[in-house]
Structures are given as C-alpha cells and as structure tokens.
Amino acid sequence: MDDSMHQYTIKDLAEFMQAAREDKDQKPFIFITGAGCSVKAGIPLAEKIVSELNEQFALELKPLSDEDRRDYGKCMGRLETSKRRRYLQEYIGKAKINWSHIALACLIKEGYVRRVLTFNFDNLLARSCGLLGQYPPTYDFTAANLNLHRLIDDPAIVHLHGQGHGFVQLNTDSETEAHATRLKEFVGHTLSESPTLFIGYSGENDAFLPQVEEQFSDQHRLFWVDMGDQAPEHLQQKLLTSSLAHYMSCENGADLFLIQLAQKLGCFPPTIFADPYQHLLNELDEIADYPMPKEDLSEDKKENRSIRSNTSTQDILLGTKNKLKEVQQQDKEGETDFLQEYLQNDYEKIIRKLEDKKSLNFQQSLWLARAYFGSALQETSAEKQVSIYEKLISRFEENTELNIREQVAKALVNKALVLEGIDQLHNAIEVYDEAIAKFGESNELGLQEFMAIALVNKGVALGNLKQSENAIKAYNEAIEKFGERNEISLQEPLTIAINNIGYSKLMVAKKQWQNTSVAREYLHQALKDFSKALIKSSRDHHATILGNVAYTEFLQGNMVDSESHLREALQQGRQPFYDETIKDLAKDPIDLDNDFKDLLEKVWNEINE
C-alpha cells in the first residue's frame, strides 16, 4: 500500500477535482456510492437488514446455517422476489433526502462530478438533484444494454444493481456475481476514462471489487473513502498497493465528508438553502409565459383582414416574482436568517451579530444557540468547549421553545462528554443528572433521544468509577423509559445500554469465577443481553457486541460458536477491535483468558494472511 495514503486531505481532494474539471485533457470525477451514503436517510446497513430478516422471515431462513444467517446475500437468496421487494420498499419509500446526496448533487451541478454509479436502490440522489433544479438522466443497468454504455449522457446517475421502483433488484450472491461479470467492460472503461472515488461502499465479500482490482491500471487516480482510521485489509492486499490509489477516512460519516468537500469547492450551500427566494426566482424563469386563446374574429372582420396582435401569452407570474424579490430584500435587512453562514461553518459571524442583543426573536435565538453549539464543536480546547456550552445553557435554559430546549439538552450532554474526556467523571455525572432532571419527563422525541444518551453515558461514567450496580441502574432506567420504542434515534443508546448491562454481568462472572454456579448464571444472563443488543445494533457497535458474544461463549465452552463470532467481529472491527479486546482481557483476568488470547491471535493472523 502507498505510504502516502494518509497524506491526502479533503482540501487536497478538492484540488484534484478542480484540476480534473478545468483540464481539457481530463474528464471530471466519477463517484461510486454504496449503502453508507444512504444510512442517514433512514435506510439501514446490511448488518441491520440481516438482523431484521432473521426476525421477520425465520421460517424462510430455517435451512441456512448459523453462519449463513449472518450473510446478506444468502438471506436474500432464501426469500421470494416479491418479499424482498416489499421489505426494501418499506425503507426506500420512507427515506428522507440526506445531506450526503444534497452535497453530491451540488458537485454534479457545478461539474465536479460527471457521473455517479450507485449500488443503492433508492432514488435519493435523483430527488436531491431535483431539489436543486437539475434533472440528470438516470440509467438502470439491470435493464440496460450494457454494450451501449458509451452512449450515456453526462452528467448521469447509474444504478448498478437496480432501482427500488424498477423491474429488477439484485440482492443475492448469484445475482450480483453474474452481473459483475457483465459489468467488466464498463468497469474498465470507467476507470480508464476518469479519476474515481468510492464512498459508502465496503467492497468486502463483493463480486464487484475483483472487477475493479483487475481493471484498475493507473490511468487515473482512485480514492477510497471509508469510516475506518486505516484501510481494511482486503483493500490493502491489492487495490491500494498502487501509488495512484489512496485511502481517506470519513470518520464522521459520508454526509459530513461530502459537505466539507462541496464547501472546499465553493458549491455549498446550494441556492435553495442560502437564498430560497432566488432559487424560486430562478425556477420561475424556466416557466414559459401563460398561453392565451386567440381572438375569435367575426366573418366581417376576417373579410376586412383586421390587424391582430401576435402576442398570445402573458407573464402571469410577474406579480409572484416581484413579491419574492420584495420578501428577499426584507429578509436580508431583518437579520433573521443565518442559514448561509451556518452552512459555511461561519459560527463566529452569527455570534458577533446576535450575542450582545438584549432582545432576540425566536429565529434569532435559535440561530445563536446553533452557532454556540457549532463553535464549541470546532474548539480543540476542552476548557473552551465547556465554556461555550455553558454560555448556551445559561442564555437559553429558561426558554420554552422546543427547538431551543433541544439545543440546551444537547449542550448539557456534550458538556458532560467533554468533562468525561478530561477525567472529571464526578462532574460529568452531575451534568448528566442536571439534564435528566430538566428534561427527563419530556414527551418530545428530540428531547427523549438526548435523555436516553444522558442515562447511558451516565452509566458508562459510573462504570468507569467501578460503581457497577449504579451503572446498571442507569442503563435499566434508559431501557424502562425507551425500551419499547422503535424510533431509529433511540436504538443506538438502547443498544449500548443492553450491551453494557451484559458486559457488567460478564465482569461479575469473572470476579466470581471460583463460584462456578454463580459465574455460569451470570454468563447465561450476559449472553441473553448481548443477543438482544445484536438485534438492535448498527454497524458502529456490531463488532463490539459480537466480540462479547464470542468471549462469553468461549467461557461457556462453546468453542466452535466462539471462533465463528470472533472471526466475524475481527472482520468487521479490524485493528481497533483487536486492540480493544487485548485491553479488555487485562480486566479481572482468569486462567482461560490466556487461551482466548491464543484463539484471538490465531484468527487474527488467519484473517491477515
């Protein structure tokens, strides 16, 4: 792998894209997107889908082995096409346009990206382009004549595995493998024609990646963007050995990565958010004048060839345009909308304009609260972060508007997190308690989300203070309050709470190891908790929970299942998971830990061979 793979930043990438757009001898970038670009729209990743398929279609998946039940392609292969389609459409139909697709639409509109190839079935990019007033052609490669791929008009959206409303969606291993072979010529043409960027797509255990590896020939640069600090092993082994293939980390997700990229290229925010009045004016300019009926001349006028006006249309939208221009000017003079400054991360400008005003209306108050929060996130000093959060809290703690109350709740949680980060655990717990006391009985979903996080984080802090019983109480309080809720925003804290309860029981089992019956009971209870957590878990926590399952099964003597789960956890969590497992084994050690460490090393070495 290229030694310089970590040297390129978003600013560097923006310069490459600028050059590709302006150089007559080059063509702009092609982006290839996967599920990671749609997760914030409410479409889950493969791990979550697999968990739900096992729950909803247990009868259909019954013939599969335990290992195959964790494989997306194999699970989909056991379902009728109609059931697959219906299941996926439930998510696709409800998906909201997310910011990674809005930013990508900005890059397309300004000519920095000429084509997007996507493995996703959703139409989020097409909807985002429409939101910005552009309508690139869309191609479905499950229904297209692939021999005609050179006839694609740019800019374009290409669905590699089908569309949610199309005739075919490719889900199973056999379907995608056969299709990958048919895409061979197209992949080679794509990589030889333009620089390419992959984002939101893992490529792991996928038939498309070998085609990329085979066809990539250093004609242009290739960037691979993923959430890990380091490139996954399967990329390091071949694709990233080229000096023109580079790995970039988007640890905060695809949305922020693409937003920052669009900002660097000066095409974010789009006009519809920065100046919605101007956006509407631009859209209205594309509408032809309203048609008017021709005058019905009487016979005598026809005979006299009376002169008629050639004008048969009228601009009936002129009044609407003038109203928009008037409101646009009033808004600029009123200093109530700071969306453009906010989307450009110019928080200090908002603070300078509003902080010293004694009386603020609702919109001004909300923008100031948002600006405080954004400014705190930009700070590198913990002390300054805490100070800014305290400014926000003290200024707006008595405000009764829901949106501003959410900003206060979020500031309290983040202040506590910062205090945890500098080992002020007791102070952090006090702040969590303050947040819970202030908002714990609120019925609004946004506030409940922060209260779930506050309770779970309080449990983590108590656990770090070796107060296991109090930690479990905090976790249980979160589960009692929100355990029956299905909202996505509540799932992550609940997953952590259930997993951490199981982990606490696991540690009790280790401490009671000499008391065999007690230890076994705690292990049994811990495994039940981990199993519950797995059902709710997202990609971010799946490897950790699988690792806990593997370790618990090992202590119970289930060696085959333990190794299977450990292998999957290492494949998903990679080096960070391996390092964290080594640290965990040092906590309250027992004799079997050395044997588990040997298994860990064996599986890790096999994966890395």
C-alpha positions as CSV (number, residue, x, y, z in Angstrom):
1,M,0.0,0.0,0.0
2,D,1.1,3.5,-0.8
3,D,3.0,5.0,2.2
4,S,1.4,8.4,1.5
5,M,-2.2,7.0,1.7
6,H,-3.0,9.1,4.8
7,Q,-1.5,12.3,3.5
8,Y,-4.3,13.5,1.3
9,T,-7.0,15.7,3.0
10,I,-10.4,16.9,1.8
11,K,-8.6,20.1,0.7
12,D,-6.2,18.0,-1.5
13,L,-9.1,16.0,-2.9
14,A,-10.9,19.3,-3.8
15,E,-7.8,20.4,-5.7
16,F,-7.7,17.2,-7.7
17,M,-11.3,17.6,-8.6
18,Q,-10.8,21.2,-9.5
19,A,-8.0,20.3,-11.8
20,A,-10.0,17.4,-13.4
21,R,-12.9,19.8,-14.2
22,E,-10.7,22.5,-15.7
23,D,-8.1,20.4,-17.6
24,K,-9.3,19.9,-21.2
25,D,-7.3,16.7,-21.4
26,Q,-9.1,15.2,-18.4
27,K,-12.7,14.4,-17.5
28,P,-14.3,15.2,-14.1
29,F,-14.6,12.5,-11.4
30,I,-16.8,9.5,-11.3
31,F,-18.2,8.7,-7.8
32,I,-19.3,5.2,-6.9
33,T,-21.6,5.1,-3.8
34,G,-22.9,2.4,-1.5
35,A,-25.2,2.0,1.5
36,G,-23.1,4.2,3.7
37,C,-24.3,7.2,1.7
38,S,-28.0,6.4,2.5
39,V,-27.8,5.3,6.1
40,K,-28.6,8.8,7.4
41,A,-31.7,8.9,5.2
42,G,-33.1,6.0,7.3
43,I,-32.1,3.1,5.1
44,P,-30.1,0.6,7.3
45,L,-26.8,-1.1,6.5
46,A,-26.5,-4.8,5.7
47,E,-26.0,-5.9,9.3
48,K,-29.2,-4.3,10.5
49,I,-31.1,-5.7,7.5
50,V,-29.8,-9.2,8.2
51,S,-31.0,-9.0,11.8
52,E,-34.4,-8.0,10.7
53,L,-34.6,-10.7,8.0
54,N,-33.8,-13.3,10.6
55,E,-36.6,-11.9,12.8
56,Q,-39.3,-11.4,10.2
57,F,-38.5,-14.4,7.9
58,A,-37.4,-17.1,10.4
59,L,-39.2,-19.8,8.5
60,E,-37.8,-18.9,5.1
61,L,-34.2,-18.8,6.6
62,K,-34.6,-22.0,8.5
63,P,-32.5,-24.1,6.1
64,L,-29.5,-21.8,6.5
65,S,-26.6,-22.5,8.9
66,D,-25.9,-20.0,11.7
67,E,-23.1,-18.6,9.7
68,D,-25.1,-18.1,6.5
69,R,-27.9,-16.5,8.5
70,R,-25.4,-13.6,9.1
71,D,-24.8,-13.2,5.3
72,Y,-26.9,-10.6,3.5
73,G,-26.8,-12.3,0.1
74,K,-27.6,-15.8,1.4
75,C,-30.5,-14.5,3.5
76,M,-31.9,-12.6,0.5
77,G,-31.5,-15.7,-1.7
78,R,-34.0,-17.6,0.5
79,L,-36.8,-15.0,0.0
80,E,-39.2,-14.8,-2.9
81,T,-38.5,-11.7,-5.1
82,S,-41.8,-10.2,-4.1
83,K,-41.0,-10.4,-0.4
84,R,-37.5,-8.9,-0.9
85,R,-39.0,-6.0,-2.9
86,R,-41.8,-5.4,-0.3
87,Y,-39.3,-5.4,2.6
88,L,-36.9,-3.0,1.0
89,Q,-39.6,-0.7,-0.3
90,E,-40.7,-0.1,3.3
91,Y,-37.4,1.7,3.9
92,I,-37.0,3.3,0.4
93,G,-40.5,4.7,0.4
94,K,-40.0,6.4,3.8
95,A,-36.4,7.6,3.2
96,K,-35.7,11.3,3.6
97,I,-33.3,13.2,1.4
98,N,-30.0,13.3,3.4
99,W,-27.1,15.7,3.2
100,S,-24.6,13.4,1.5
101,H,-26.9,13.3,-1.5
102,I,-27.5,17.1,-1.4
103,A,-23.8,17.8,-1.3
104,L,-23.2,15.2,-4.1
105,A,-26.0,17.0,-6.2
106,C,-24.1,20.3,-5.7
107,L,-20.9,18.7,-7.0
108,I,-22.8,17.3,-10.0
109,K,-24.5,20.7,-10.7
110,E,-21.1,22.5,-10.7
111,G,-19.5,20.0,-13.0
112,Y,-17.1,18.4,-10.4
113,V,-18.7,15.0,-10.7
114,R,-19.8,13.9,-14.2
115,R,-21.3,10.5,-13.2
116,V,-22.5,8.7,-10.1
117,L,-22.6,4.9,-10.1
118,T,-24.5,3.5,-7.2
119,F,-25.2,0.1,-5.7
120,N,-28.2,1.6,-3.8
121,F,-31.8,1.0,-4.9
122,D,-33.1,4.3,-3.5
123,N,-33.7,7.5,-5.6
124,L,-32.2,9.9,-3.1
125,L,-29.7,11.4,-5.5
126,A,-32.2,12.0,-8.2
127,R,-34.5,13.6,-5.6
128,S,-31.6,15.8,-4.4
129,C,-30.8,16.9,-7.9
130,G,-34.4,17.8,-8.5
131,L,-34.4,19.8,-5.3
132,L,-31.6,21.8,-6.7
133,G,-33.4,22.3,-10.1
134,Q,-31.4,19.8,-12.2
135,Y,-32.6,16.5,-13.7
136,P,-29.7,14.3,-14.9
137,P,-30.6,11.2,-16.9
138,T,-30.9,8.0,-14.8
139,Y,-29.8,4.6,-16.1
140,D,-30.8,1.2,-14.7
141,F,-28.1,-1.3,-15.6
142,T,-30.2,-4.3,-14.7
143,A,-32.4,-3.4,-17.7
144,A,-29.9,-1.7,-20.0
145,N,-28.0,-3.0,-23.0
146,L,-24.5,-2.8,-21.4
147,N,-22.9,-2.9,-24.9
148,L,-24.2,0.6,-25.3
149,H,-22.6,2.1,-22.2
150,R,-20.6,4.6,-24.3
151,L,-23.9,6.3,-25.2
152,I,-24.5,7.5,-21.6
153,D,-25.1,11.3,-21.5
154,D,-23.3,13.1,-18.7
155,P,-24.0,14.1,-16.0
156,A,-25.7,10.9,-15.2
157,I,-26.9,8.6,-12.4
158,V,-26.3,4.9,-13.0
159,H,-28.0,2.2,-10.8
160,L,-25.7,-0.8,-11.0
161,H,-28.0,-3.3,-9.1
162,G,-31.4,-1.8,-10.0
163,Q,-33.9,0.7,-8.6
164,G,-36.5,0.5,-5.9
165,H,-39.3,1.1,-8.4
166,G,-37.6,-0.8,-11.2
167,F,-38.3,-4.3,-12.5
168,V,-35.3,-5.9,-11.1
169,Q,-33.2,-5.5,-7.9
170,L,-30.1,-7.7,-7.5
171,N,-29.7,-8.9,-3.9
172,T,-28.4,-12.5,-3.8
173,D,-24.8,-13.6,-4.3
174,S,-25.5,-15.4,-7.5
175,E,-27.3,-12.4,-9.0
176,T,-24.6,-9.9,-8.1
177,E,-21.8,-12.2,-9.2
178,A,-23.3,-12.9,-12.6
179,H,-24.0,-9.1,-13.1
180,A,-20.4,-8.2,-12.0
181,T,-19.1,-10.3,-14.9
182,R,-21.4,-8.5,-17.3
183,L,-20.1,-5.1,-16.0
184,K,-16.4,-6.0,-16.7
185,E,-16.0,-3.9,-19.9
186,F,-18.0,-1.0,-18.3
187,V,-15.7,-1.0,-15.2
188,G,-12.6,-1.0,-17.3
189,H,-13.9,1.9,-19.5
190,T,-14.9,3.9,-16.4
191,L,-11.5,3.5,-14.6
192,S,-9.5,4.3,-17.7
193,E,-11.6,7.4,-18.6
194,S,-11.8,9.4,-15.3
195,P,-10.5,9.6,-11.8
196,T,-12.8,7.7,-9.4
197,L,-13.9,8.0,-5.8
198,F,-15.6,5.2,-3.8
199,I,-17.7,6.2,-0.8
200,G,-20.1,4.4,1.4
201,Y,-19.2,1.0,-0.2
202,S,-17.1,-1.6,1.7
203,G,-16.3,-3.9,-1.2
204,E,-16.0,-6.7,1.3
205,N,-17.1,-10.2,0.1
206,D,-18.4,-8.5,-3.1
207,A,-18.2,-9.6,-6.7
208,F,-17.7,-6.1,-8.0
209,L,-14.4,-5.3,-6.2
210,P,-12.4,-8.0,-8.1
211,Q,-13.5,-6.4,-11.3
212,V,-12.2,-3.0,-10.0
213,E,-8.9,-4.6,-8.9
214,E,-8.5,-6.3,-12.3
215,Q,-9.4,-3.3,-14.4
216,F,-7.6,-0.5,-12.5
217,S,-4.5,0.3,-14.5
218,D,-3.1,3.6,-13.1
219,Q,-4.7,5.6,-15.9
220,H,-6.2,7.9,-13.4
221,R,-6.3,8.3,-9.6
222,L,-8.6,6.3,-7.4
223,F,-9.8,7.4,-3.9
224,W,-11.4,5.0,-1.5
225,V,-13.3,6.7,1.3
226,D,-14.4,4.7,4.4
227,M,-15.1,5.3,8.1
228,G,-12.1,3.4,9.5
229,D,-8.8,5.1,10.5
230,Q,-7.0,2.6,8.3
231,A,-7.9,0.9,5.1
232,P,-9.4,-2.5,5.5
233,E,-7.1,-5.4,5.0
234,H,-8.9,-6.6,1.8
235,L,-8.1,-3.3,0.2
236,Q,-4.6,-3.1,1.3
237,Q,-3.8,-6.5,-0.2
238,K,-4.2,-5.5,-3.8
239,L,-6.1,-2.3,-4.8
240,L,-4.3,0.1,-2.6
241,T,-0.8,-1.2,-3.5
242,S,-0.9,1.2,-6.4
243,S,0.8,4.6,-5.9
244,L,-2.3,6.2,-7.6
245,A,-4.8,4.6,-5.3
246,H,-5.4,6.4,-2.0
247,Y,-7.4,5.7,1.2
248,M,-9.2,8.5,3.0
249,S,-11.1,8.3,6.3
250,C,-14.5,9.8,6.8
251,E,-14.8,9.0,10.5
252,N,-17.8,11.3,10.8
253,G,-19.7,9.6,8.0
254,A,-20.4,10.3,4.3
255,D,-22.7,13.2,5.0
256,L,-20.1,15.5,6.6
257,F,-17.3,14.3,4.3
258,L,-19.2,15.3,1.2
259,I,-20.5,18.5,2.7
260,Q,-16.9,19.5,3.6
261,L,-15.8,18.6,0.1
262,A,-18.5,20.7,-1.5
263,Q,-17.6,23.6,0.8
264,K,-14.0,23.4,-0.2
265,L,-15.1,23.6,-3.9
266,G,-17.3,26.6,-3.2
267,C,-20.6,25.0,-4.2
268,F,-22.2,24.5,-0.8
269,P,-24.7,25.5,0.4
270,P,-26.9,25.4,-2.7
271,T,-29.1,28.4,-3.5
272,I,-32.3,26.7,-2.3
273,F,-31.0,27.0,1.3
274,A,-28.7,30.0,1.1
275,D,-31.3,32.1,-0.7
276,P,-34.6,30.3,-1.3
277,Y,-36.2,33.3,-2.8
278,Q,-33.6,33.5,-5.5
279,H,-33.9,29.7,-6.1
280,L,-37.6,30.1,-6.7
281,L,-37.0,33.1,-8.9
282,N,-34.5,31.0,-11.0
283,E,-37.0,28.2,-11.2
284,L,-39.9,30.6,-12.3
285,D,-37.6,32.0,-15.0
286,E,-37.7,28.5,-16.6
287,I,-41.5,28.7,-17.0
288,A,-42.9,29.8,-20.3
289,D,-45.5,32.6,-20.4
290,Y,-49.1,31.6,-19.9
291,P,-51.0,30.8,-23.1
292,M,-53.9,32.9,-24.2
293,P,-56.7,31.9,-26.6
294,K,-56.7,33.5,-30.0
295,E,-59.4,36.1,-30.7
296,D,-62.4,34.6,-32.4
297,L,-62.9,37.0,-35.3
298,S,-66.3,37.5,-36.9
299,E,-66.7,36.9,-40.6
300,D,-66.8,40.6,-41.5
301,K,-63.5,41.2,-39.6
302,K,-61.9,38.3,-41.4
303,E,-63.0,39.8,-44.7
304,N,-61.6,43.1,-43.7
305,R,-58.4,41.4,-42.6
306,S,-58.4,43.3,-39.3
307,I,-55.0,43.6,-37.7
308,R,-54.5,41.2,-34.7
309,S,-51.8,41.2,-32.1
310,N,-49.3,38.4,-32.4
311,T,-49.0,38.1,-28.7
312,S,-50.8,35.0,-27.5
313,T,-49.1,34.6,-24.0
314,Q,-48.8,36.6,-20.8
315,D,-46.3,36.6,-17.9
316,I,-48.9,36.0,-15.2
317,L,-46.1,35.1,-12.7
318,L,-44.7,38.6,-12.8
319,G,-46.5,39.5,-9.6
320,T,-45.2,36.4,-7.8
321,K,-41.7,37.2,-8.9
322,N,-42.0,40.8,-7.6
323,K,-43.3,39.5,-4.2
324,L,-40.4,37.1,-3.9
325,K,-37.9,39.9,-4.6
326,E,-39.6,42.1,-2.0
327,V,-39.5,39.4,0.7
328,Q,-36.0,38.6,-0.3
329,Q,-34.9,42.2,0.4
330,Q,-36.8,42.3,3.7
331,D,-35.2,39.1,4.9
332,K,-31.7,40.4,4.1
333,E,-32.4,43.6,6.0
334,G,-34.0,41.9,9.0
335,E,-31.1,39.6,10.0
336,T,-33.3,36.7,11.0
337,D,-31.9,34.1,8.6
338,F,-28.3,33.0,9.1
339,L,-28.6,29.7,7.2
340,Q,-25.9,30.6,4.7
341,E,-23.4,31.5,7.4
342,Y,-24.3,28.3,9.3
343,L,-23.8,26.0,6.3
344,Q,-20.5,27.6,5.7
345,N,-19.4,27.0,9.3
346,D,-19.1,30.7,10.0
347,Y,-20.5,30.5,13.5
348,E,-18.5,33.4,14.9
349,K,-20.2,35.8,12.4
350,I,-23.6,34.8,13.8
351,I,-22.4,35.1,17.4
352,R,-20.9,38.6,16.7
353,K,-24.2,39.8,15.2
354,L,-26.5,38.4,17.9
355,E,-24.7,37.8,21.1
356,D,-24.9,41.3,22.5
357,K,-28.6,41.9,21.5
358,K,-30.7,42.1,24.7
359,S,-33.9,41.0,22.9
360,L,-34.0,38.2,20.3
361,N,-36.9,36.8,18.5
362,F,-37.4,33.1,18.2
363,Q,-35.4,32.7,14.9
364,Q,-32.5,34.8,16.2
365,S,-32.4,32.9,19.4
366,L,-32.3,29.6,17.6
367,W,-29.5,30.7,15.3
368,L,-27.5,31.9,18.2
369,A,-27.9,28.7,20.1
370,R,-26.9,26.7,17.0
371,A,-23.9,28.9,16.4
372,Y,-22.7,28.4,20.0
373,F,-23.0,24.7,19.6
374,G,-21.2,24.7,16.3
375,S,-18.5,26.9,17.7
376,A,-18.0,24.5,20.6
377,L,-17.6,21.6,18.3
378,Q,-14.8,23.4,16.4
379,E,-12.8,24.1,19.5
380,T,-9.8,21.9,20.3
381,S,-9.5,23.1,23.9
382,A,-11.8,21.2,26.4
383,E,-11.9,24.2,28.7
384,K,-13.1,26.5,25.9
385,Q,-15.6,23.9,24.7
386,V,-17.1,23.7,28.2
387,S,-17.2,27.5,28.4
388,I,-19.1,27.8,25.2
389,Y,-21.6,25.1,26.2
390,E,-22.2,26.9,29.5
391,K,-22.9,30.2,27.6
392,L,-25.5,28.4,25.6
393,I,-27.1,26.8,28.6
394,S,-27.2,29.9,30.8
395,R,-28.6,32.1,28.0
396,F,-31.4,29.8,27.0
397,E,-32.1,27.5,29.9
398,E,-35.4,29.3,30.6
399,N,-36.5,29.3,27.0
400,T,-39.7,27.2,26.4
401,E,-39.4,26.8,22.6
402,L,-38.9,23.1,21.8
403,N,-36.1,23.7,19.2
404,I,-34.1,25.7,21.7
405,R,-34.8,23.3,24.5
406,E,-33.2,20.6,22.3
407,Q,-30.1,22.8,21.9
408,V,-29.9,23.2,25.7
409,A,-30.3,19.4,26.2
410,K,-27.7,18.7,23.6
411,A,-25.3,21.2,25.1
412,L,-25.6,19.6,28.6
413,V,-24.9,16.1,27.2
414,N,-21.9,17.4,25.2
415,K,-20.6,19.3,28.1
416,A,-20.7,16.2,30.2
417,L,-18.9,14.2,27.5
418,V,-16.1,16.8,27.4
419,L,-15.7,16.5,31.2
420,E,-15.5,12.7,30.8
421,G,-12.8,13.2,28.3
422,I,-10.6,15.0,30.7
423,D,-11.4,12.5,33.5
424,Q,-13.7,14.8,35.5
425,L,-16.1,11.8,35.9
426,H,-17.9,13.1,39.0
427,N,-18.6,16.5,37.4
428,A,-19.8,14.8,34.2
429,I,-22.3,12.7,36.2
430,E,-23.6,15.8,37.9
431,V,-24.2,17.4,34.5
432,Y,-26.0,14.2,33.2
433,D,-28.2,14.4,36.3
434,E,-28.9,18.0,35.6
435,A,-30.0,17.2,32.1
436,I,-32.1,14.2,33.3
437,A,-33.8,16.3,36.0
438,K,-34.6,19.1,33.5
439,F,-35.8,17.1,30.5
440,G,-36.3,13.5,31.7
441,E,-40.1,13.6,31.7
442,S,-40.4,15.4,28.3
443,N,-42.6,13.7,25.7
444,E,-40.9,15.2,22.6
445,L,-38.8,12.7,20.7
446,G,-35.8,15.0,20.2
447,L,-35.5,15.6,24.0
448,Q,-36.1,11.9,24.7
449,E,-33.2,11.0,22.4
450,F,-30.8,13.2,24.5
451,M,-32.2,11.8,27.7
452,A,-31.6,8.2,26.6
453,I,-28.0,9.3,25.7
454,A,-27.6,11.0,29.1
455,L,-28.7,7.9,31.0
456,V,-26.5,5.6,29.0
457,N,-23.4,7.9,29.3
458,K,-24.1,8.3,33.0
459,G,-23.9,4.5,33.3
460,V,-20.6,4.4,31.4
461,A,-19.2,7.1,33.7
462,L,-20.4,5.2,36.8
463,G,-18.9,2.0,35.4
464,N,-15.5,3.8,34.9
465,L,-15.7,4.7,38.6
466,K,-16.2,1.0,39.4
467,Q,-19.8,1.6,40.5
468,S,-21.3,-1.3,38.6
469,E,-24.6,-1.5,40.4
470,N,-25.3,2.2,39.9
471,A,-24.2,1.9,36.3
472,I,-26.7,-1.0,35.7
473,K,-29.5,1.2,37.3
474,A,-28.8,4.0,34.8
475,Y,-28.9,1.5,31.9
476,N,-32.1,-0.1,33.2
477,E,-33.7,3.3,33.6
478,A,-33.0,4.0,29.9
479,I,-34.4,0.7,28.9
480,E,-37.5,1.1,31.1
481,K,-38.2,4.5,29.6
482,F,-37.5,3.8,26.0
483,G,-37.1,0.1,25.5
484,E,-40.5,-0.3,23.7
485,R,-39.8,2.5,21.3
486,N,-39.0,1.8,17.7
487,E,-37.6,5.2,16.6
488,I,-34.2,4.9,15.0
489,S,-32.8,7.7,17.0
490,L,-33.4,5.8,20.2
491,Q,-32.0,2.5,19.0
492,E,-28.3,3.3,19.4
493,P,-28.4,4.4,23.1
494,L,-30.6,1.4,23.9
495,T,-28.2,-0.9,22.1
496,I,-25.3,0.4,24.1
497,A,-27.3,0.1,27.4
498,I,-28.3,-3.5,26.7
499,N,-24.7,-4.4,25.7
500,N,-23.2,-2.7,28.7
501,I,-25.6,-4.4,31.1
502,G,-24.4,-7.7,29.6
503,Y,-20.8,-6.6,29.9
504,S,-21.3,-5.7,33.6
505,K,-22.7,-9.2,34.2
506,L,-19.8,-10.7,32.3
507,M,-17.3,-8.9,34.5
508,V,-19.2,-10.1,37.6
509,A,-18.9,-13.7,36.3
510,K,-15.1,-13.2,36.0
511,K,-14.9,-11.9,39.6
512,Q,-17.0,-14.9,40.8
513,W,-15.1,-17.4,38.7
514,Q,-14.3,-19.7,41.6
515,N,-18.0,-19.9,42.4
516,T,-19.0,-22.0,39.4
517,S,-22.8,-21.9,39.7
518,V,-22.9,-18.1,40.2
519,A,-20.4,-17.5,37.3
520,R,-22.4,-19.7,35.0
521,E,-25.6,-17.9,35.8
522,Y,-24.1,-14.5,35.1
523,L,-22.6,-15.7,31.8
524,H,-26.0,-17.1,30.8
525,Q,-27.7,-13.7,31.6
526,A,-24.9,-11.8,29.8
527,L,-25.3,-13.8,26.6
528,K,-29.0,-13.1,26.6
529,D,-28.3,-9.4,26.9
530,F,-25.7,-9.5,24.1
531,S,-28.2,-11.3,21.8
532,K,-30.8,-8.6,22.4
533,A,-28.2,-5.9,21.7
534,L,-27.3,-7.6,18.4
535,I,-30.8,-7.3,17.1
536,K,-30.8,-3.6,17.7
537,S,-27.2,-2.9,16.8
538,S,-25.9,-0.8,13.9
539,R,-22.6,-1.1,12.1
540,D,-20.9,1.1,14.7
541,H,-21.4,-1.4,17.5
542,H,-21.9,-4.7,15.8
543,A,-18.3,-5.9,16.1
544,T,-18.0,-5.0,19.8
545,I,-21.2,-6.9,20.7
546,L,-20.1,-9.9,18.5
547,G,-16.8,-9.9,20.4
548,N,-18.6,-10.0,23.7
549,V,-20.7,-12.9,22.4
550,A,-17.6,-14.7,21.3
551,Y,-15.8,-14.3,24.6
552,T,-18.9,-15.3,26.7
553,E,-19.4,-18.5,24.5
554,F,-15.7,-19.3,25.0
555,L,-16.0,-19.1,28.8
556,Q,-19.1,-21.4,28.5
557,G,-17.1,-23.9,26.5
558,N,-18.8,-23.3,23.1
559,M,-15.6,-23.2,21.2
560,V,-17.0,-23.6,17.6
561,D,-19.5,-20.8,18.0
562,S,-17.0,-18.6,19.8
563,E,-14.5,-18.8,17.0
564,S,-17.2,-18.1,14.4
565,H,-18.4,-15.0,16.2
566,L,-14.8,-13.9,16.9
567,R,-13.9,-14.2,13.3
568,E,-16.9,-12.1,12.2
569,A,-16.1,-9.5,14.9
570,L,-12.5,-9.2,13.7
571,Q,-13.5,-8.9,10.1
572,Q,-15.9,-6.1,10.9
573,G,-13.9,-4.3,13.6
574,R,-10.4,-4.8,12.3
575,Q,-7.4,-3.4,14.2
576,P,-9.4,-1.1,16.6
577,F,-11.5,-4.1,17.7
578,Y,-8.4,-6.3,18.1
579,D,-6.6,-3.6,20.2
580,E,-9.7,-3.1,22.4
581,T,-10.0,-6.8,23.0
582,I,-6.4,-7.1,24.2
583,K,-7.1,-4.3,26.7
584,D,-10.4,-5.9,27.9
585,L,-8.6,-9.2,28.6
586,A,-6.4,-7.5,31.1
587,K,-9.5,-6.6,33.3
588,D,-10.0,-9.0,36.2
589,P,-8.0,-11.8,34.4
590,I,-8.8,-15.5,34.8
591,D,-6.8,-18.5,33.6
592,L,-9.0,-19.0,30.5
593,D,-8.1,-15.5,29.2
594,N,-4.7,-16.8,28.0
595,D,-6.5,-19.5,25.9
596,F,-8.9,-16.9,24.5
597,K,-5.9,-14.7,23.6
598,D,-4.3,-17.6,21.8
599,L,-7.6,-18.0,19.8
600,L,-7.7,-14.3,19.1
601,E,-4.1,-14.3,17.7
602,K,-4.8,-17.4,15.6
603,V,-8.0,-15.9,14.0
604,W,-6.4,-12.5,13.6
605,N,-3.4,-14.0,11.8
606,E,-5.6,-16.1,9.5
607,I,-7.6,-13.0,8.5
608,N,-4.4,-11.0,7.8
609,E,-2.7,-13.8,5.8
